[in-house]
Amino acid sequence: MELSSIQHHVKAAELPLEKLAGNSKLTEAEKVQEVGRQFEAVLLRQILSAAQKTVFASSANPQSSATGIYQDMLSNQLADAISRSRSLGLGESLGHQLAQQVKRKGETNS
């Protein structure tokens, strides 16, 4: 069995940000789009975290360290899901703007 014939296409969304830039299997467009999506997710995490701070603790909503950790995990997953759905559009818009800058930079270096 020859393993070199197996092609594994890497998806940009599967890579952490620090490994995205150095990956030779991804096109520049894929890298730029993923950076835009991940930036959108960071902004969404901040918005969701700020929105949760306005909820007051009560007997119906007790605050504990476990509750805080759960809420952070929930915010992270929700932010990632929203950014992956592209329903907000901020990441996609940012990705297009970054792609134009990369293209212009490449044209001036040529």
Biopython code that builds the backbone (N, CA, C, O; Angstrom):
import numpy as np
from Bio.PDB.StructureBuilder import StructureBuilder

atoms = [
    (1, "MET", "N", (0.850, -1.173, 0.000)),
    (1, "MET", "CA", (0.000, 0.000, 0.000)),
    (1, "MET", "C", (0.890, 1.228, 0.000)),
    (1, "MET", "O", (1.792, 1.351, 0.829)),
    (2, "GLU", "N", (0.639, 2.122, -0.916)),
    (2, "GLU", "CA", (1.446, 3.326, -1.024)),
    (2, "GLU", "C", (0.727, 4.483, -0.343)),
    (2, "GLU", "O", (-0.353, 4.888, -0.774)),
    (3, "LEU", "N", (1.315, 5.005, 0.703)),
    (3, "LEU", "CA", (0.693, 6.074, 1.476)),
    (3, "LEU", "C", (0.882, 7.444, 0.841)),
    (3, "LEU", "O", (0.116, 8.364, 1.129)),
    (4, "SER", "N", (1.875, 7.595, -0.007)),
    (4, "SER", "CA", (2.126, 8.898, -0.611)),
    (4, "SER", "C", (0.992, 9.311, -1.548)),
    (4, "SER", "O", (0.844, 10.499, -1.835)),
    (5, "SER", "N", (0.194, 8.369, -2.028)),
    (5, "SER", "CA", (-0.891, 8.703, -2.941)),
    (5, "SER", "C", (-2.125, 9.222, -2.208)),
    (5, "SER", "O", (-3.040, 9.746, -2.842)),
    (6, "ILE", "N", (-2.164, 9.085, -0.900)),
    (6, "ILE", "CA", (-3.304, 9.565, -0.134)),
    (6, "ILE", "C", (-3.186, 11.077, 0.021)),
    (6, "ILE", "O", (-2.199, 11.582, 0.557)),
    (7, "GLN", "N", (-4.185, 11.778, -0.445)),
    (7, "GLN", "CA", (-4.193, 13.237, -0.354)),
    (7, "GLN", "C", (-5.137, 13.655, 0.757)),
    (7, "GLN", "O", (-6.313, 13.290, 0.758)),
    (8, "HIS", "N", (-4.627, 14.406, 1.680)),
    (8, "HIS", "CA", (-5.458, 14.934, 2.754)),
    (8, "HIS", "C", (-5.521, 16.438, 2.585)),
    (8, "HIS", "O", (-4.511, 17.131, 2.715)),
    (9, "HIS", "N", (-6.716, 16.941, 2.293)),
    (9, "HIS", "CA", (-6.885, 18.380, 2.153)),
    (9, "HIS", "C", (-7.141, 18.982, 3.525)),
    (9, "HIS", "O", (-8.078, 18.600, 4.225)),
    (10, "VAL", "N", (-6.310, 19.908, 3.886)),
    (10, "VAL", "CA", (-6.420, 20.568, 5.175)),
    (10, "VAL", "C", (-7.411, 21.714, 5.044)),
    (10, "VAL", "O", (-7.327, 22.518, 4.115)),
    (11, "LYS", "N", (-8.345, 21.781, 5.978)),
    (11, "LYS", "CA", (-9.284, 22.892, 6.005)),
    (11, "LYS", "C", (-8.729, 23.971, 6.920)),
    (11, "LYS", "O", (-8.211, 23.684, 7.998)),
    (12, "ALA", "N", (-8.843, 25.199, 6.482)),
    (12, "ALA", "CA", (-8.306, 26.321, 7.247)),
    (12, "ALA", "C", (-8.961, 26.419, 8.617)),
    (12, "ALA", "O", (-8.305, 26.790, 9.590)),
    (13, "ALA", "N", (-10.236, 26.095, 8.706)),
    (13, "ALA", "CA", (-10.959, 26.210, 9.972)),
    (13, "ALA", "C", (-10.490, 25.180, 11.001)),
    (13, "ALA", "O", (-10.774, 25.324, 12.190)),
    (14, "GLU", "N", (-9.781, 24.152, 10.559)),
    (14, "GLU", "CA", (-9.305, 23.118, 11.470)),
    (14, "GLU", "C", (-7.967, 23.472, 12.116)),
    (14, "GLU", "O", (-7.516, 22.783, 13.032)),
    (15, "LEU", "N", (-7.334, 24.543, 11.640)),
    (15, "LEU", "CA", (-6.008, 24.898, 12.129)),
    (15, "LEU", "C", (-6.080, 26.048, 13.135)),
    (15, "LEU", "O", (-6.886, 26.966, 12.980)),
    (16, "PRO", "N", (-5.238, 25.993, 14.160)),
    (16, "PRO", "CA", (-5.142, 27.145, 15.056)),
    (16, "PRO", "C", (-4.471, 28.301, 14.311)),
    (16, "PRO", "O", (-3.736, 28.089, 13.346)),
    (17, "LEU", "N", (-4.729, 29.496, 14.762)),
    (17, "LEU", "CA", (-4.236, 30.693, 14.087)),
    (17, "LEU", "C", (-2.723, 30.691, 13.915)),
    (17, "LEU", "O", (-2.223, 31.110, 12.871)),
    (18, "GLU", "N", (-1.984, 30.228, 14.922)),
    (18, "GLU", "CA", (-0.525, 30.256, 14.845)),
    (18, "GLU", "C", (0.040, 29.294, 13.798)),
    (18, "GLU", "O", (1.188, 29.462, 13.385)),
    (19, "LYS", "N", (-0.720, 28.302, 13.360)),
    (19, "LYS", "CA", (-0.240, 27.359, 12.343)),
    (19, "LYS", "C", (-0.814, 27.667, 10.966)),
    (19, "LYS", "O", (-0.444, 27.029, 9.980)),
    (20, "LEU", "N", (-1.700, 28.624, 10.898)),
    (20, "LEU", "CA", (-2.373, 28.947, 9.651)),
    (20, "LEU", "C", (-1.425, 29.559, 8.622)),
    (20, "LEU", "O", (-1.408, 29.134, 7.466)),
    (21, "ALA", "N", (-0.645, 30.542, 9.030)),
    (21, "ALA", "CA", (0.220, 31.274, 8.096)),
    (21, "ALA", "C", (1.285, 30.389, 7.471)),
    (21, "ALA", "O", (1.604, 30.555, 6.293)),
    (22, "GLY", "N", (1.839, 29.458, 8.225)),
    (22, "GLY", "CA", (2.924, 28.627, 7.721)),
    (22, "GLY", "C", (2.489, 27.396, 6.952)),
    (22, "GLY", "O", (3.341, 26.637, 6.491)),
    (23, "ASN", "N", (1.197, 27.174, 6.798)),
    (23, "ASN", "CA", (0.708, 25.981, 6.121)),
    (23, "ASN", "C", (0.791, 26.158, 4.610)),
    (23, "ASN", "O", (0.161, 27.055, 4.049)),
    (24, "SER", "N", (1.559, 25.314, 3.961)),
    (24, "SER", "CA", (1.756, 25.421, 2.509)),
    (24, "SER", "C", (0.629, 24.780, 1.707)),
    (24, "SER", "O", (0.564, 24.965, 0.491)),
    (25, "LYS", "N", (-0.254, 24.035, 2.352)),
    (25, "LYS", "CA", (-1.337, 23.363, 1.634)),
    (25, "LYS", "C", (-2.551, 24.267, 1.412)),
    (25, "LYS", "O", (-3.472, 23.911, 0.677)),
    (26, "LEU", "N", (-2.543, 25.434, 2.051)),
    (26, "LEU", "CA", (-3.654, 26.365, 1.925)),
    (26, "LEU", "C", (-3.276, 27.521, 1.006)),
    (26, "LEU", "O", (-2.124, 27.956, 0.978)),
    (27, "THR", "N", (-4.242, 28.004, 0.267)),
    (27, "THR", "CA", (-4.004, 29.174, -0.573)),
    (27, "THR", "C", (-4.034, 30.419, 0.297)),
    (27, "THR", "O", (-4.534, 30.391, 1.422)),
    (28, "GLU", "N", (-3.500, 31.501, -0.224)),
    (28, "GLU", "CA", (-3.521, 32.767, 0.512)),
    (28, "GLU", "C", (-4.954, 33.210, 0.765)),
    (28, "GLU", "O", (-5.254, 33.762, 1.824)),
    (29, "ALA", "N", (-5.834, 32.977, -0.188)),
    (29, "ALA", "CA", (-7.236, 33.364, -0.027)),
    (29, "ALA", "C", (-7.886, 32.605, 1.132)),
    (29, "ALA", "O", (-8.643, 33.188, 1.908)),
    (30, "GLU", "N", (-7.594, 31.303, 1.250)),
    (30, "GLU", "CA", (-8.146, 30.518, 2.355)),
    (30, "GLU", "C", (-7.621, 31.016, 3.695)),
    (30, "GLU", "O", (-8.363, 31.094, 4.674)),
    (31, "LYS", "N", (-6.342, 31.350, 3.729)),
    (31, "LYS", "CA", (-5.744, 31.848, 4.966)),
    (31, "LYS", "C", (-6.376, 33.170, 5.386)),
    (31, "LYS", "O", (-6.704, 33.367, 6.557)),
    (32, "VAL", "N", (-6.541, 34.067, 4.431)),
    (32, "VAL", "CA", (-7.102, 35.390, 4.721)),
    (32, "VAL", "C", (-8.554, 35.265, 5.180)),
    (32, "VAL", "O", (-8.962, 35.934, 6.129)),
    (33, "GLN", "N", (-9.324, 34.425, 4.522)),
    (33, "GLN", "CA", (-10.722, 34.229, 4.922)),
    (33, "GLN", "C", (-10.821, 33.666, 6.339)),
    (33, "GLN", "O", (-11.689, 34.077, 7.109)),
    (34, "GLU", "N", (-9.948, 32.740, 6.684)),
    (34, "GLU", "CA", (-9.980, 32.147, 8.018)),
    (34, "GLU", "C", (-9.551, 33.150, 9.081)),
    (34, "GLU", "O", (-10.093, 33.145, 10.186)),
    (35, "VAL", "N", (-8.596, 33.999, 8.768)),
    (35, "VAL", "CA", (-8.197, 35.039, 9.715)),
    (35, "VAL", "C", (-9.369, 35.979, 9.975)),
    (35, "VAL", "O", (-9.608, 36.373, 11.117)),
    (36, "GLY", "N", (-10.093, 36.336, 8.934)),
    (36, "GLY", "CA", (-11.273, 37.186, 9.101)),
    (36, "GLY", "C", (-12.332, 36.516, 9.956)),
    (36, "GLY", "O", (-12.940, 37.160, 10.810)),
    (37, "ARG", "N", (-12.558, 35.223, 9.733)),
    (37, "ARG", "CA", (-13.552, 34.492, 10.512)),
    (37, "ARG", "C", (-13.141, 34.402, 11.977)),
    (37, "ARG", "O", (-13.967, 34.586, 12.871)),
    (38, "GLN", "N", (-11.869, 34.120, 12.220)),
    (38, "GLN", "CA", (-11.414, 34.006, 13.602)),
    (38, "GLN", "C", (-11.437, 35.358, 14.320)),
    (38, "GLN", "O", (-11.687, 35.416, 15.524)),
    (39, "PHE", "N", (-11.180, 36.433, 13.591)),
    (39, "PHE", "CA", (-11.283, 37.757, 14.198)),
    (39, "PHE", "C", (-12.735, 38.051, 14.570)),
    (39, "PHE", "O", (-13.013, 38.607, 15.632)),
    (40, "GLU", "N", (-13.647, 37.677, 13.693)),
    (40, "GLU", "CA", (-15.074, 37.844, 13.996)),
    (40, "GLU", "C", (-15.449, 37.045, 15.244)),
    (40, "GLU", "O", (-16.221, 37.526, 16.073)),
    (41, "ALA", "N", (-14.922, 35.853, 15.384)),
    (41, "ALA", "CA", (-15.213, 35.021, 16.559)),
    (41, "ALA", "C", (-14.691, 35.675, 17.838)),
    (41, "ALA", "O", (-15.347, 35.615, 18.878)),
    (42, "VAL", "N", (-13.515, 36.299, 17.763)),
    (42, "VAL", "CA", (-12.963, 36.993, 18.939)),
    (42, "VAL", "C", (-13.886, 38.138, 19.348)),
    (42, "VAL", "O", (-14.191, 38.303, 20.530)),
    (43, "LEU", "N", (-14.329, 38.924, 18.371)),
    (43, "LEU", "CA", (-15.247, 40.024, 18.679)),
    (43, "LEU", "C", (-16.557, 39.511, 19.266)),
    (43, "LEU", "O", (-17.088, 40.094, 20.211)),
    (44, "LEU", "N", (-17.071, 38.435, 18.714)),
    (44, "LEU", "CA", (-18.312, 37.855, 19.231)),
    (44, "LEU", "C", (-18.138, 37.349, 20.659)),
    (44, "LEU", "O", (-19.050, 37.489, 21.473)),
    (45, "ARG", "N", (-16.986, 36.764, 20.977)),
    (45, "ARG", "CA", (-16.721, 36.317, 22.350)),
    (45, "ARG", "C", (-16.762, 37.496, 23.319)),
    (45, "ARG", "O", (-17.322, 37.397, 24.410)),
    (46, "GLN", "N", (-16.166, 38.605, 22.909)),
    (46, "GLN", "CA", (-16.164, 39.786, 23.762)),
    (46, "GLN", "C", (-17.573, 40.332, 23.953)),
    (46, "GLN", "O", (-17.945, 40.722, 25.059)),
    (47, "ILE", "N", (-18.349, 40.361, 22.891)),
    (47, "ILE", "CA", (-19.732, 40.851, 22.980)),
    (47, "ILE", "C", (-20.558, 39.947, 23.875)),
    (47, "ILE", "O", (-21.293, 40.433, 24.735)),
    (48, "LEU", "N", (-20.449, 38.641, 23.687)),
    (48, "LEU", "CA", (-21.220, 37.697, 24.494)),
    (48, "LEU", "C", (-20.807, 37.739, 25.963)),
    (48, "LEU", "O", (-21.655, 37.658, 26.852)),
    (49, "SER", "N", (-19.511, 37.866, 26.215)),
    (49, "SER", "CA", (-19.040, 37.950, 27.601)),
    (49, "SER", "C", (-19.549, 39.220, 28.273)),
    (49, "SER", "O", (-19.965, 39.194, 29.431)),
    (50, "ALA", "N", (-19.512, 40.325, 27.543)),
    (50, "ALA", "CA", (-20.015, 41.588, 28.103)),
    (50, "ALA", "C", (-21.517, 41.514, 28.358)),
    (50, "ALA", "O", (-22.010, 42.068, 29.341)),
    (51, "ALA", "N", (-22.235, 40.840, 27.486)),
    (51, "ALA", "CA", (-23.688, 40.708, 27.671)),
    (51, "ALA", "C", (-24.013, 39.858, 28.891)),
    (51, "ALA", "O", (-25.008, 40.113, 29.570)),
    (52, "GLN", "N", (-23.203, 38.865, 29.177)),
    (52, "GLN", "CA", (-23.453, 38.003, 30.342)),
    (52, "GLN", "C", (-23.148, 38.714, 31.654)),
    (52, "GLN", "O", (-23.705, 38.347, 32.689)),
    (53, "LYS", "N", (-22.284, 39.717, 31.639)),
    (53, "LYS", "CA", (-21.947, 40.433, 32.865)),
    (53, "LYS", "C", (-23.124, 41.257, 33.387)),
    (53, "LYS", "O", (-23.162, 41.617, 34.563)),
    (54, "THR", "N", (-24.077, 41.551, 32.514)),
    (54, "THR", "CA", (-25.229, 42.344, 32.953)),
    (54, "THR", "C", (-26.267, 41.506, 33.686)),
    (54, "THR", "O", (-27.210, 42.057, 34.255)),
    (55, "VAL", "N", (-26.115, 40.204, 33.684)),
    (55, "VAL", "CA", (-27.046, 39.319, 34.387)),
    (55, "VAL", "C", (-26.671, 39.308, 35.864)),
    (55, "VAL", "O", (-25.536, 38.995, 36.222)),
    (56, "PHE", "N", (-27.613, 39.644, 36.700)),
    (56, "PHE", "CA", (-27.355, 39.713, 38.137)),
    (56, "PHE", "C", (-27.515, 38.340, 38.787)),
    (56, "PHE", "O", (-28.351, 37.532, 38.383)),
    (57, "ALA", "N", (-26.700, 38.106, 39.792)),
    (57, "ALA", "CA", (-26.796, 36.849, 40.529)),
    (57, "ALA", "C", (-28.036, 36.874, 41.417)),
    (57, "ALA", "O", (-28.355, 37.898, 42.022)),
    (58, "SER", "N", (-28.720, 35.763, 41.489)),
    (58, "SER", "CA", (-29.889, 35.632, 42.354)),
    (58, "SER", "C", (-29.986, 34.182, 42.789)),
    (58, "SER", "O", (-29.172, 33.351, 42.385)),
    (59, "SER", "N", (-30.968, 33.879, 43.601)),
    (59, "SER", "CA", (-31.135, 32.486, 44.024)),
    (59, "SER", "C", (-31.504, 31.603, 42.833)),
    (59, "SER", "O", (-31.202, 30.410, 42.830)),
    (60, "ALA", "N", (-32.156, 32.184, 41.822)),
    (60, "ALA", "CA", (-32.498, 31.426, 40.620)),
    (60, "ALA", "C", (-31.297, 31.283, 39.684)),
    (60, "ALA", "O", (-31.260, 30.381, 38.847)),
    (61, "ASN", "N", (-30.319, 32.172, 39.828)),
    (61, "ASN", "CA", (-29.141, 32.162, 38.979)),
    (61, "ASN", "C", (-27.887, 32.313, 39.848)),
    (61, "ASN", "O", (-27.253, 33.368, 39.837)),
    (62, "PRO", "N", (-27.525, 31.270, 40.597)),
    (62, "PRO", "CA", (-26.376, 31.391, 41.497)),
    (62, "PRO", "C", (-25.065, 31.475, 40.715)),
    (62, "PRO", "O", (-24.922, 30.877, 39.648)),
    (63, "GLN", "N", (-24.112, 32.229, 41.267)),
    (63, "GLN", "CA", (-22.803, 32.369, 40.629)),
    (63, "GLN", "C", (-21.784, 31.516, 41.372)),
    (63, "GLN", "O", (-21.659, 31.607, 42.594)),
    (64, "SER", "N", (-21.069, 30.703, 40.644)),
    (64, "SER", "CA", (-19.989, 29.908, 41.202)),
    (64, "SER", "C", (-18.877, 29.851, 40.167)),
    (64, "SER", "O", (-19.071, 30.272, 39.026)),
    (65, "SER", "N", (-17.734, 29.344, 40.544)),
    (65, "SER", "CA", (-16.640, 29.240, 39.582)),
    (65, "SER", "C", (-17.002, 28.269, 38.458)),
    (65, "SER", "O", (-16.624, 28.483, 37.306)),
    (66, "ALA", "N", (-17.725, 27.215, 38.787)),
    (66, "ALA", "CA", (-18.144, 26.256, 37.764)),
    (66, "ALA", "C", (-19.114, 26.910, 36.780)),
    (66, "ALA", "O", (-19.053, 26.657, 35.577)),
    (67, "THR", "N", (-20.002, 27.744, 37.295)),
    (67, "THR", "CA", (-20.955, 28.441, 36.422)),
    (67, "THR", "C", (-20.201, 29.397, 35.499)),
    (67, "THR", "O", (-20.523, 29.500, 34.316)),
    (68, "GLY", "N", (-19.200, 30.095, 36.035)),
    (68, "GLY", "CA", (-18.409, 31.008, 35.223)),
    (68, "GLY", "C", (-17.651, 30.295, 34.122)),
    (68, "GLY", "O", (-17.593, 30.769, 32.987)),
    (69, "ILE", "N", (-17.073, 29.162, 34.458)),
    (69, "ILE", "CA", (-16.342, 28.367, 33.455)),
    (69, "ILE", "C", (-17.302, 27.878, 32.377)),
    (69, "ILE", "O", (-16.990, 27.936, 31.188)),
    (70, "TYR", "N", (-18.463, 27.398, 32.793)),
    (70, "TYR", "CA", (-19.462, 26.915, 31.840)),
    (70, "TYR", "C", (-19.912, 28.051, 30.917)),
    (70, "TYR", "O", (-20.038, 27.857, 29.708)),
    (71, "GLN", "N", (-20.153, 29.223, 31.482)),
    (71, "GLN", "CA", (-20.592, 30.356, 30.664)),
    (71, "GLN", "C", (-19.513, 30.777, 29.668)),
    (71, "GLN", "O", (-19.826, 31.135, 28.533)),
    (72, "ASP", "N", (-18.250, 30.736, 30.082)),
    (72, "ASP", "CA", (-17.150, 31.053, 29.163)),
    (72, "ASP", "C", (-17.078, 30.037, 28.026)),
    (72, "ASP", "O", (-16.906, 30.407, 26.864)),
    (73, "MET", "N", (-17.210, 28.762, 28.365)),
    (73, "MET", "CA", (-17.191, 27.717, 27.340)),
    (73, "MET", "C", (-18.357, 27.884, 26.380)),
    (73, "MET", "O", (-18.205, 27.731, 25.168)),
    (74, "LEU", "N", (-19.515, 28.196, 26.930)),
    (74, "LEU", "CA", (-20.705, 28.402, 26.107)),
    (74, "LEU", "C", (-20.517, 29.592, 25.175)),
    (74, "LEU", "O", (-20.867, 29.523, 23.997)),
    (75, "SER", "N", (-19.961, 30.688, 25.703)),
    (75, "SER", "CA", (-19.701, 31.877, 24.878)),
    (75, "SER", "C", (-18.724, 31.559, 23.750)),
    (75, "SER", "O", (-18.931, 31.978, 22.611)),
    (76, "ASN", "N", (-17.665, 30.821, 24.063)),
    (76, "ASN", "CA", (-16.678, 30.452, 23.040)),
    (76, "ASN", "C", (-17.298, 29.615, 21.939)),
    (76, "ASN", "O", (-17.076, 29.879, 20.757)),
    (77, "GLN", "N", (-18.069, 28.610, 22.313)),
    (77, "GLN", "CA", (-18.693, 27.737, 21.317)),
    (77, "GLN", "C", (-19.730, 28.481, 20.485)),
    (77, "GLN", "O", (-19.825, 28.279, 19.275)),
    (78, "LEU", "N", (-20.499, 29.335, 21.133)),
    (78, "LEU", "CA", (-21.516, 30.106, 20.423)),
    (78, "LEU", "C", (-20.864, 31.086, 19.447)),
    (78, "LEU", "O", (-21.321, 31.228, 18.313)),
    (79, "ALA", "N", (-19.804, 31.757, 19.882)),
    (79, "ALA", "CA", (-19.086, 32.685, 19.003)),
    (79, "ALA", "C", (-18.503, 31.952, 17.795)),
    (79, "ALA", "O", (-18.596, 32.444, 16.671)),
    (80, "ASP", "N", (-17.905, 30.782, 18.018)),
    (80, "ASP", "CA", (-17.364, 30.003, 16.897)),
    (80, "ASP", "C", (-18.468, 29.551, 15.945)),
    (80, "ASP", "O", (-18.299, 29.599, 14.726)),
    (81, "ALA", "N", (-19.590, 29.116, 16.497)),
    (81, "ALA", "CA", (-20.698, 28.658, 15.658)),
    (81, "ALA", "C", (-21.265, 29.798, 14.821)),
    (81, "ALA", "O", (-21.564, 29.613, 13.641)),
    (82, "ILE", "N", (-21.413, 30.960, 15.415)),
    (82, "ILE", "CA", (-21.932, 32.114, 14.674)),
    (82, "ILE", "C", (-20.965, 32.518, 13.574)),
    (82, "ILE", "O", (-21.385, 32.791, 12.449)),
    (83, "SER", "N", (-19.673, 32.559, 13.884)),
    (83, "SER", "CA", (-18.696, 32.961, 12.870)),
    (83, "SER", "C", (-18.594, 31.930, 11.747)),
    (83, "SER", "O", (-18.404, 32.302, 10.589)),
    (84, "ARG", "N", (-18.716, 30.649, 12.069)),
    (84, "ARG", "CA", (-18.663, 29.610, 11.028)),
    (84, "ARG", "C", (-19.908, 29.630, 10.137)),
    (84, "ARG", "O", (-19.844, 29.250, 8.968)),
    (85, "SER", "N", (-21.038, 30.074, 10.692)),
    (85, "SER", "CA", (-22.265, 30.133, 9.892)),
    (85, "SER", "C", (-22.261, 31.306, 8.919)),
    (85, "SER", "O", (-23.063, 31.353, 7.987)),
    (86, "ARG", "N", (-21.351, 32.253, 9.143)),
    (86, "ARG", "CA", (-21.223, 33.446, 8.305)),
    (86, "ARG", "C", (-22.499, 34.276, 8.258)),
    (86, "ARG", "O", (-22.718, 35.031, 7.311)),
    (87, "SER", "N", (-23.332, 34.140, 9.267)),
    (87, "SER", "CA", (-24.587, 34.880, 9.277)),
    (87, "SER", "C", (-24.386, 36.345, 9.627)),
    (87, "SER", "O", (-25.176, 37.187, 9.200)),
    (88, "LEU", "N", (-23.360, 36.670, 10.386)),
    (88, "LEU", "CA", (-23.099, 38.057, 10.746)),
    (88, "LEU", "C", (-22.429, 38.797, 9.585)),
    (88, "LEU", "O", (-22.770, 39.945, 9.301)),
    (89, "GLY", "N", (-21.497, 38.154, 8.930)),
    (89, "GLY", "CA", (-20.866, 38.719, 7.740)),
    (89, "GLY", "C", (-19.647, 39.586, 7.993)),
    (89, "GLY", "O", (-18.992, 40.015, 7.043)),
    (90, "LEU", "N", (-19.328, 39.853, 9.248)),
    (90, "LEU", "CA", (-18.179, 40.697, 9.555)),
    (90, "LEU", "C", (-16.868, 40.028, 9.144)),
    (90, "LEU", "O", (-16.003, 40.674, 8.554)),
    (91, "GLY", "N", (-16.718, 38.756, 9.446)),
    (91, "GLY", "CA", (-15.503, 38.030, 9.086)),
    (91, "GLY", "C", (-15.308, 37.937, 7.594)),
    (91, "GLY", "O", (-14.187, 38.056, 7.098)),
    (92, "GLU", "N", (-16.391, 37.726, 6.878)),
    (92, "GLU", "CA", (-16.316, 37.628, 5.423)),
    (92, "GLU", "C", (-15.929, 38.973, 4.807)),
    (92, "GLU", "O", (-15.120, 39.035, 3.881)),
    (93, "SER", "N", (-16.516, 40.041, 5.331)),
    (93, "SER", "CA", (-16.185, 41.386, 4.851)),
    (93, "SER", "C", (-14.725, 41.723, 5.138)),
    (93, "SER", "O", (-14.026, 42.260, 4.278)),
    (94, "LEU", "N", (-14.274, 41.410, 6.334)),
    (94, "LEU", "CA", (-12.882, 41.644, 6.696)),
    (94, "LEU", "C", (-11.948, 40.801, 5.821)),
    (94, "LEU", "O", (-10.898, 41.275, 5.389)),
    (95, "GLY", "N", (-12.335, 39.565, 5.569)),
    (95, "GLY", "CA", (-11.541, 38.692, 4.705)),
    (95, "GLY", "C", (-11.387, 39.259, 3.305)),
    (95, "GLY", "O", (-10.303, 39.193, 2.725)),
    (96, "HIS", "N", (-12.474, 39.823, 2.750)),
    (96, "HIS", "CA", (-12.397, 40.426, 1.408)),
    (96, "HIS", "C", (-11.467, 41.636, 1.410)),
    (96, "HIS", "O", (-10.679, 41.818, 0.483)),
    (97, "GLN", "N", (-11.558, 42.460, 2.451)),
    (97, "GLN", "CA", (-10.690, 43.634, 2.534)),
    (97, "GLN", "C", (-9.224, 43.222, 2.670)),
    (97, "GLN", "O", (-8.349, 43.807, 2.031)),
    (98, "LEU", "N", (-8.961, 42.221, 3.500)),
    (98, "LEU", "CA", (-7.581, 41.738, 3.656)),
    (98, "LEU", "C", (-7.060, 41.141, 2.359)),
    (98, "LEU", "O", (-5.896, 41.338, 2.011)),
    (99, "ALA", "N", (-7.907, 40.415, 1.639)),
    (99, "ALA", "CA", (-7.494, 39.807, 0.369)),
    (99, "ALA", "C", (-7.120, 40.885, -0.644)),
    (99, "ALA", "O", (-6.157, 40.724, -1.394)),
    (100, "GLN", "N", (-7.876, 41.983, -0.668)),
    (100, "GLN", "CA", (-7.545, 43.080, -1.586)),
    (100, "GLN", "C", (-6.212, 43.712, -1.217)),
    (100, "GLN", "O", (-5.434, 44.070, -2.101)),
    (101, "GLN", "N", (-5.934, 43.855, 0.082)),
    (101, "GLN", "CA", (-4.657, 44.419, 0.504)),
    (101, "GLN", "C", (-3.495, 43.495, 0.149)),
    (101, "GLN", "O", (-2.440, 43.956, -0.285)),
    (102, "VAL", "N", (-3.690, 42.193, 0.334)),
    (102, "VAL", "CA", (-2.647, 41.229, -0.020)),
    (102, "VAL", "C", (-2.394, 41.267, -1.518)),
    (102, "VAL", "O", (-1.246, 41.195, -1.958)),
    (103, "LYS", "N", (-3.476, 41.382, -2.316)),
    (103, "LYS", "CA", (-3.346, 41.419, -3.768)),
    (103, "LYS", "C", (-2.601, 42.685, -4.200)),
    (103, "LYS", "O", (-1.724, 42.625, -5.062)),
    (104, "ARG", "N", (-2.950, 43.832, -3.601)),
    (104, "ARG", "CA", (-2.272, 45.086, -3.951)),
    (104, "ARG", "C", (-0.791, 45.040, -3.565)),
    (104, "ARG", "O", (0.070, 45.525, -4.300)),
    (105, "LYS", "N", (-0.514, 44.454, -2.412)),
    (105, "LYS", "CA", (0.871, 44.349, -1.944)),
    (105, "LYS", "C", (1.680, 43.478, -2.912)),
    (105, "LYS", "O", (2.830, 43.784, -3.228)),
    (106, "GLY", "N", (1.061, 42.391, -3.376)),
    (106, "GLY", "CA", (1.729, 41.503, -4.325)),
    (106, "GLY", "C", (1.980, 42.185, -5.660)),
    (106, "GLY", "O", (2.995, 41.922, -6.307)),
    (107, "GLU", "N", (1.059, 43.068, -6.087)),
    (107, "GLU", "CA", (1.234, 43.770, -7.349)),
    (107, "GLU", "C", (2.338, 44.816, -7.263)),
    (107, "GLU", "O", (3.064, 45.032, -8.234)),
    (108, "THR", "N", (2.470, 45.467, -6.110)),
    (108, "THR", "CA", (3.516, 46.489, -5.981)),
    (108, "THR", "C", (4.901, 45.857, -5.808)),
    (108, "THR", "O", (5.908, 46.481, -6.143)),
    (109, "ASN", "N", (4.960, 44.636, -5.294)),
    (109, "ASN", "CA", (6.243, 43.943, -5.138)),
    (109, "ASN", "C", (6.723, 43.322, -6.429)),
    (109, "ASN", "O", (7.894, 42.961, -6.547)),
    (110, "SER", "N", (5.824, 43.190, -7.410)),
    (110, "SER", "CA", (6.193, 42.539, -8.686)),
    (110, "SER", "C", (6.916, 43.477, -9.609)),
    (110, "SER", "O", (7.292, 43.088, -10.714)),
]
sb = StructureBuilder()
sb.init_structure("model")
sb.init_model(0)
sb.init_chain("A")
sb.init_seg("    ")
for serial, (resi, resn, name, xyz) in enumerate(atoms, 1):
    if name == "N":
        sb.init_residue(resn, " ", resi, " ")
    sb.init_atom(name, np.array(xyz, "f"), 0.0, 1.0, " ", f" {name:<3s}", serial, name[0])
structure = sb.get_structure()
